[in-house]
Amino acid sequence: HVQLVESGGGWVQPGGSLRLSCTPSRSISSIFLMGWYRQAPGKQREFVAHQYSFDNRSYADSTKGRFTITRDNSENTLYLQMNNLEPEDTAVYYCSAQLGVGGAFFWGQGTQVTVSS
């Protein structure tokens, strides 16, 4: 079991940047897979990015080139750097963790990101 605490959401104008943080209740280096998902009003939760403990990273096509996911073992924190934000990025962003291969996913409480002028 792991608890996840997110922070860093807020309001930003189009073209701006935000950095989200997620701190797990256990050592991040022990977690097999960590990632970010988002859910916009009236839509299903969708994949944003994830990173394995062995550093392999993947991104959704809509975020590739604009977002960067990073696991910082020294800070025990997962980050999502979001640049060149668009109104379509507006959503609640959730941190996720899978402790082992085929294991259950754990979720944070979510943090709101709003992109508007």
Summary of the structure (lengths in Angstrom):
residues: 117
radius of gyration: 13.4
end to end distance: 40.0
largest distance: 41.9
contacts: 343
relative contact order: 0.32
helix: 5%
strand: 50%
